[in-house]
């Protein structure tokens, strides 16, 4: 089977699956908040629960597991997995929302914008990193972060929070990762407020759109990160929810993955708890709003993380192990709450998230 034939077959399967599911959908959400815990597997959640005692993730009634392989690999990378979550289609490792043949794949964020919704990307890494890029850019190599920054600057995203300022600043700037003199910060300033510090974030008034680029590259770990992911999520929801036609927001707990790569249990736990607190912000809004779908999942498992000993009473994990410093093919958890959430339960593939999200965004009003 040729790459193009496989791509067209994937489109046909996605359309048929969405058509079959639509007949079963009673409620369509007006707003969708998609939380992605990068690298978060079941053991990552378990460790965070033991240490924290109770998680916001326990507030969900719909749960399941997702397979994560990419089009060309048994073990996915974040680019291919992010593409599956953003578009509902498989692609090759390293590709950002383009098909294996290089054709652009329309993302959930782009469908949302097309249907009059406000959109946001909130992450604890550079906004040009693989997962956020998959929602707003189309490149065949995730390493082309200067081009990804151009795509993000040209997109219609209304709220952009994270790091990565160096990819938007011209080469002559003191902190720049660009190879040219394009000043994408000026491009962003033409349509939104652009801020760089927690102080300015705290002083944000009643804005319609904003880009907060709080680090030249990646923000620090959760204990030192300011503003933290829950704060950013709360502000994003506050801004985006002003739109009567609804909104789409993707929030990534980016550094859970880095804790896995480092085989660092404490890093994993602190980042997962920070992510869970952001999930709590989204759930609180959804419960009060009644028309918001909240989805929480992961792009892949990182580290082959396993728990060997500890104490629930003392809230600590005393022994754990790792099989890898990379990603694994283990299934990852998915949680859903709100209108349309029942369709996410059970065992499925990560493309289900993109397909259903796009379906709901296309139907809602």
TORDO-504222 format. One record per residue (C-alpha): residue number from 1; residue in three letters; x, y, z. Coordinates in pm, whole numbers. Layout:
// TORDO-504222
ATOM    k    r       x       y       z
ATOM  NUM  ALA       X       Y       Z
...
//
This chain:
// TORDO-504222
ATOM    k    r       x       y       z
ATOM    1  UNK       0       0       0
ATOM    2  UNK     144     342     -96
ATOM    3  UNK     175     624     157
ATOM    4  UNK     -93     825     -28
ATOM    5  UNK    -331     528     -35
ATOM    6  UNK    -278     473     337
ATOM    7  UNK    -343     840     401
ATOM    8  UNK    -669     841     200
ATOM    9  UNK    -778     520     371
ATOM   10  UNK    -718     686     707
ATOM   11  UNK    -936     979     605
ATOM   12  UNK   -1214     744     497
ATOM   13  UNK   -1199     548     823
ATOM   14  UNK   -1205     868    1025
ATOM   15  UNK   -1509     998     834
ATOM   16  UNK   -1697     670     874
ATOM   17  UNK   -1614     650    1245
ATOM   18  UNK   -1727    1009    1303
ATOM   19  UNK   -2052     948    1111
ATOM   20  UNK   -2131     638    1314
ATOM   21  UNK   -2056     815    1641
ATOM   22  UNK   -2259    1128    1563
ATOM   23  UNK   -2584     936    1571
ATOM   24  UNK   -2509     829    1928
ATOM   25  UNK   -2412    1178    2050
ATOM   26  UNK   -2691    1339    2248
ATOM   27  UNK   -2516    1651    2376
ATOM   28  UNK   -2257    1853    2190
ATOM   29  UNK   -2020    2067    2398
ATOM   30  UNK   -1986    2437    2329
ATOM   31  UNK   -1635    2447    2477
ATOM   32  UNK   -1358    2186    2480
ATOM   33  UNK   -1054    2184    2707
ATOM   34  UNK    -798    1919    2614
ATOM   35  UNK    -532    1848    2876
ATOM   36  UNK    -224    1652    2763
ATOM   37  UNK      18    1519    3022
ATOM   38  UNK     324    1466    2805
ATOM   39  UNK     479    1128    2884
ATOM   40  UNK     219    1053    3152
ATOM   41  UNK     144     684    3200
ATOM   42  UNK     -63     501    3459
ATOM   43  UNK     231     473    3700
ATOM   44  UNK     293     848    3678
ATOM   45  UNK     -65     910    3788
ATOM   46  UNK     -36     643    4059
ATOM   47  UNK     279     800    4206
ATOM   48  UNK     120    1146    4209
ATOM   49  UNK    -188    1008    4386
ATOM   50  UNK      17     834    4653
ATOM   51  UNK     211    1153    4727
ATOM   52  UNK     -84    1394    4697
ATOM   53  UNK    -348    1168    4852
ATOM   54  UNK    -629    1280    4622
ATOM   55  UNK    -617    1402    4262
ATOM   56  UNK    -857    1605    4051
ATOM   57  UNK    -832    1317    3803
ATOM   58  UNK   -1045    1118    4048
ATOM   59  UNK   -1338    1348    3975
ATOM   60  UNK   -1386    1192    3629
ATOM   61  UNK   -1639     914    3573
ATOM   62  UNK   -1544     833    3213
ATOM   63  UNK   -1203     670    3176
ATOM   64  UNK   -1014     448    2935
ATOM   65  UNK    -684     360    2773
ATOM   66  UNK    -531     463    2440
ATOM   67  UNK    -274     303    2211
ATOM   68  UNK     -17     550    2082
ATOM   69  UNK     189     400    1795
ATOM   70  UNK     266     629    1502
ATOM   71  UNK     228     563    1130
ATOM   72  UNK     585     439    1092
ATOM   73  UNK     692     330    1441
ATOM   74  UNK     575     104    1724
ATOM   75  UNK     694     369    1972
ATOM   76  UNK     572     718    1890
ATOM   77  UNK     737    1053    1947
ATOM   78  UNK     551    1362    2066
ATOM   79  UNK     519    1507    1716
ATOM   80  UNK     332    1211    1570
ATOM   81  UNK     128    1159    1887
ATOM   82  UNK      44    1529    1906
ATOM   83  UNK     -68    1515    1544
ATOM   84  UNK    -298    1221    1620
ATOM   85  UNK    -454    1411    1911
ATOM   86  UNK    -484    1731    1708
ATOM   87  UNK    -606    1591    1375
ATOM   88  UNK    -740    1239    1435
ATOM   89  UNK    -492    1093    1186
ATOM   90  UNK    -163     905    1211
ATOM   91  UNK     162    1041    1077
ATOM   92  UNK     532     957    1091
ATOM   93  UNK     755    1032    1389
ATOM   94  UNK     892    1383    1368
ATOM   95  UNK     608    1522    1156
ATOM   96  UNK     392    1808    1282
ATOM   97  UNK      34    1790    1148
ATOM   98  UNK     131    1680     800
ATOM   99  UNK      54    1342     647
ATOM  100  UNK     329    1086     574
ATOM  101  UNK     330    1232     224
ATOM  102  UNK     368    1590     348
ATOM  103  UNK      11    1715     301
ATOM  104  UNK    -110    1954     574
ATOM  105  UNK    -366    1803     813
ATOM  106  UNK    -632    2036     952
ATOM  107  UNK    -619    2058    1331
ATOM  108  UNK    -883    2086    1602
ATOM  109  UNK    -766    2441    1672
ATOM  110  UNK    -818    2533    1308
ATOM  111  UNK   -1164    2374    1302
ATOM  112  UNK   -1250    2572    1615
ATOM  113  UNK   -1140    2899    1458
ATOM  114  UNK   -1335    2817    1142
ATOM  115  UNK   -1648    2776    1354
ATOM  116  UNK   -1612    3110    1531
ATOM  117  UNK   -1457    2984    1854
ATOM  118  UNK   -1170    3143    2043
ATOM  119  UNK    -863    2924    2086
ATOM  120  UNK    -571    2885    2322
ATOM  121  UNK    -248    2694    2381
ATOM  122  UNK    -104    2678    2733
ATOM  123  UNK     214    2477    2801
ATOM  124  UNK     502    2443    3044
ATOM  125  UNK     764    2424    2766
ATOM  126  UNK     839    2633    2458
ATOM  127  UNK     524    2698    2257
ATOM  128  UNK     721    2580    1953
ATOM  129  UNK     771    2231    2103
ATOM  130  UNK     611    1929    1938
ATOM  131  UNK     277    1906    2120
ATOM  132  UNK     164    2270    2098
ATOM  133  UNK     309    2293    1748
ATOM  134  UNK      86    2006    1634
ATOM  135  UNK    -221    2223    1693
ATOM  136  UNK    -106    2537    1511
ATOM  137  UNK     170    2445    1264
ATOM  138  UNK     237    2217     967
ATOM  139  UNK     600    2109     913
ATOM  140  UNK     766    1781     826
ATOM  141  UNK    1036    1815    1094
ATOM  142  UNK     963    1908    1455
ATOM  143  UNK    1314    2050    1482
ATOM  144  UNK    1226    2344    1256
ATOM  145  UNK    1111    2554    1552
ATOM  146  UNK    1183    2885    1378
ATOM  147  UNK     933    2787    1106
ATOM  148  UNK     690    2656    1367
ATOM  149  UNK     708    2999    1535
ATOM  150  UNK     616    3162    1203
ATOM  151  UNK     314    2935    1171
ATOM  152  UNK     204    3010    1527
ATOM  153  UNK     245    3385    1474
ATOM  154  UNK      35    3363    1157
ATOM  155  UNK    -234    3149    1322
ATOM  156  UNK    -551    3281    1481
ATOM  157  UNK    -473    3155    1832
ATOM  158  UNK    -611    3399    2090
ATOM  159  UNK    -422    3290    2403
ATOM  160  UNK     -63    3164    2391
ATOM  161  UNK     116    3089    2719
ATOM  162  UNK     453    2918    2760
ATOM  163  UNK     818    2969    2674
ATOM  164  UNK     999    2995    2342
ATOM  165  UNK    1043    3371    2307
ATOM  166  UNK    1384    3316    2141
ATOM  167  UNK    1216    3165    1834
ATOM  168  UNK    1008    3479    1782
ATOM  169  UNK    1288    3735    1829
ATOM  170  UNK    1511    3843    1535
ATOM  171  UNK    1863    3704    1507
ATOM  172  UNK    2016    4035    1618
ATOM  173  UNK    1828    4027    1949
ATOM  174  UNK    2025    3935    2263
ATOM  175  UNK    1837    3609    2313
ATOM  176  UNK    1736    3464    1978
ATOM  177  UNK    1727    3118    1823
ATOM  178  UNK    1635    3245    1479
ATOM  179  UNK    1865    3239    1176
ATOM  180  UNK    1701    3546    1019
ATOM  181  UNK    1587    3895    1116
ATOM  182  UNK    1214    3820    1120
ATOM  183  UNK    1060    3983    1426
ATOM  184  UNK     762    3763    1503
ATOM  185  UNK     708    3943    1834
ATOM  186  UNK     603    4249    1634
ATOM  187  UNK     370    4030    1428
ATOM  188  UNK     208    3903    1747
ATOM  189  UNK     182    4256    1889
ATOM  190  UNK     -26    4362    1589
ATOM  191  UNK    -314    4145    1709
ATOM  192  UNK    -262    4076    2079
ATOM  193  UNK     -93    4187    2398
ATOM  194  UNK     255    4034    2436
ATOM  195  UNK     396    3992    2788
ATOM  196  UNK     717    3839    2923
ATOM  197  UNK     695    3835    3304
ATOM  198  UNK     478    3713    3590
ATOM  199  UNK     443    4074    3706
ATOM  200  UNK     281    4174    3378
ATOM  201  UNK      76    3855    3383
ATOM  202  UNK     -60    3948    3726
ATOM  203  UNK    -149    4295    3597
ATOM  204  UNK    -333    4173    3289
ATOM  205  UNK    -661    4354    3255
ATOM  206  UNK    -965    4276    3046
ATOM  207  UNK    -787    4161    2730
ATOM  208  UNK    -934    3980    2430
ATOM  209  UNK    -612    3805    2334
ATOM  210  UNK    -261    3768    2475
ATOM  211  UNK      70    3593    2422
ATOM  212  UNK     272    3530    2737
ATOM  213  UNK     622    3410    2648
ATOM  214  UNK     780    3373    2990
ATOM  215  UNK    1115    3222    2895
ATOM  216  UNK    1360    3244    2607
ATOM  217  UNK    1329    2868    2567
ATOM  218  UNK    1170    2644    2833
ATOM  219  UNK    1034    2760    3170
ATOM  220  UNK    1192    2601    3480
ATOM  221  UNK    1052    2304    3673
ATOM  222  UNK     722    2334    3859
ATOM  223  UNK     867    2442    4197
ATOM  224  UNK    1034    2746    4037
ATOM  225  UNK     794    2812    3751
ATOM  226  UNK     615    3146    3760
ATOM  227  UNK     340    3173    3663
ATOM  228  UNK     243    2811    3720
ATOM  229  UNK      31    2598    3489
ATOM  230  UNK    -290    2626    3700
ATOM  231  UNK    -262    3009    3697
ATOM  232  UNK    -213    3015    3322
ATOM  233  UNK    -505    2778    3270
ATOM  234  UNK    -737    2992    3484
ATOM  235  UNK    -648    3309    3295
ATOM  236  UNK    -683    3137    2957
ATOM  237  UNK   -1031    3011    3043
ATOM  238  UNK   -1128    3355    3173
ATOM  239  UNK   -1029    3518    2845
ATOM  240  UNK   -1156    3255    2604
ATOM  241  UNK   -1493    3200    2773
ATOM  242  UNK   -1605    3551    2688
ATOM  243  UNK   -1693    3425    2340
ATOM  244  UNK   -2061    3329    2318
ATOM  245  UNK   -1975    3082    2042
ATOM  246  UNK   -1741    2888    2268
ATOM  247  UNK   -1372    2805    2278
ATOM  248  UNK   -1109    2535    2236
ATOM  249  UNK    -813    2522    2472
ATOM  250  UNK    -519    2279    2480
ATOM  251  UNK    -316    2266    2802
ATOM  252  UNK       1    2056    2821
ATOM  253  UNK     188    1941    3130
ATOM  254  UNK     503    1929    2922
ATOM  255  UNK     771    1840    3172
ATOM  256  UNK     620    1517    3305
ATOM  257  UNK     793    1373    3001
ATOM  258  UNK    1129    1519    3098
ATOM  259  UNK    1106    1360    3441
ATOM  260  UNK    1058    1027    3265
ATOM  261  UNK    1351    1085    3033
ATOM  262  UNK    1566    1168    3336
ATOM  263  UNK    1438     863    3526
ATOM  264  UNK    1364    1110    3806
ATOM  265  UNK    1070    1004    4023
ATOM  266  UNK    1046    1334    4214
ATOM  267  UNK    1046    1534    3890
ATOM  268  UNK     764    1316    3753
ATOM  269  UNK     555    1354    4068
ATOM  270  UNK     591    1733    4104
ATOM  271  UNK     506    1792    3738
ATOM  272  UNK     210    1552    3745
ATOM  273  UNK      68    1723    4054
ATOM  274  UNK     111    2066    3891
ATOM  275  UNK     -68    1931    3583
ATOM  276  UNK    -346    1782    3797
ATOM  277  UNK    -403    2119    3963
ATOM  278  UNK    -449    2273    3618
ATOM  279  UNK    -697    1996    3537
ATOM  280  UNK    -886    2096    3852
ATOM  281  UNK    -919    2451    3718
ATOM  282  UNK   -1071    2319    3396
ATOM  283  UNK   -1307    2085    3581
ATOM  284  UNK   -1429    2360    3814
ATOM  285  UNK   -1519    2572    3513
ATOM  286  UNK   -1686    2281    3334
ATOM  287  UNK   -1897    2189    3636
ATOM  288  UNK   -2022    2547    3670
ATOM  289  UNK   -2069    2599    3296
ATOM  290  UNK   -2251    2278    3201
ATOM  291  UNK   -2155    2297    2832
ATOM  292  UNK   -1784    2225    2852
ATOM  293  UNK   -1614    1897    2766
ATOM  294  UNK   -1289    1829    2953
ATOM  295  UNK   -1054    1562    2817
ATOM  296  UNK    -733    1454    2988
ATOM  297  UNK    -487    1218    2826
ATOM  298  UNK    -122    1167    2734
ATOM  299  UNK      68    1152    2408
ATOM  300  UNK     277     850    2520
ATOM  301  UNK     438     692    2826
ATOM  302  UNK     795     788    2905
ATOM  303  UNK    1052     590    3101
ATOM  304  UNK     877     255    3148
ATOM  305  UNK     807     386    3500
ATOM  306  UNK     701     132    3766
ATOM  307  UNK     637     156    4140
ATOM  308  UNK     793    -113    4364
ATOM  309  UNK     741       1    4721
ATOM  310  UNK     607     282    4932
ATOM  311  UNK     342     381    5184
ATOM  312  UNK      -7     512    5113
ATOM  313  UNK     -39     615    5479
ATOM  314  UNK     288     809    5476
ATOM  315  UNK     225     942    5124
ATOM  316  UNK     554     836    4972
ATOM  317  UNK     700     606    4707
ATOM  318  UNK    1018     449    4840
ATOM  319  UNK    1120     231    4547
ATOM  320  UNK    1058     267    4175
ATOM  321  UNK    1222     161    3852
ATOM  322  UNK    1252     249    3485
ATOM  323  UNK    1297      31    3178
ATOM  324  UNK    1406     314    2949
ATOM  325  UNK    1517     674    2921
ATOM  326  UNK    1290     709    2618
ATOM  327  UNK     927     657    2530
ATOM  328  UNK     747     322    2546
ATOM  329  UNK     449     178    2362
ATOM  330  UNK     243     127    2680
ATOM  331  UNK    -117     243    2659
ATOM  332  UNK    -190     575    2828
ATOM  333  UNK    -492     681    3034
ATOM  334  UNK    -776     901    2915
ATOM  335  UNK   -1037    1079    3128
ATOM  336  UNK   -1341    1278    3013
ATOM  337  UNK   -1611    1490    3174
ATOM  338  UNK   -1907    1684    3038
ATOM  339  UNK   -2129    1666    2730
ATOM  340  UNK   -2003    1407    2483
ATOM  341  UNK   -1765    1250    2736
ATOM  342  UNK   -1910     898    2723
ATOM  343  UNK   -1763     841    2376
ATOM  344  UNK   -1410     854    2519
ATOM  345  UNK   -1448     557    2755
ATOM  346  UNK   -1295     212    2706
ATOM  347  UNK    -990     110    2505
ATOM  348  UNK    -916     287    2178
ATOM  349  UNK    -648     462    1977
ATOM  350  UNK    -520     815    2029
ATOM  351  UNK    -672     919    1695
ATOM  352  UNK   -1013     886    1862
ATOM  353  UNK    -940    1204    2057
ATOM  354  UNK    -874    1412    1747
ATOM  355  UNK   -1167    1265    1556
ATOM  356  UNK   -1422    1324    1830
ATOM  357  UNK   -1287    1668    1917
ATOM  358  UNK   -1308    1781    1557
ATOM  359  UNK   -1656    1631    1524
ATOM  360  UNK   -1782    1819    1828
ATOM  361  UNK   -1617    2147    1725
ATOM  362  UNK   -1777    2120    1382
ATOM  363  UNK   -2124    2052    1526
ATOM  364  UNK   -2141    2294    1818
ATOM  365  UNK   -2294    2637    1808
//
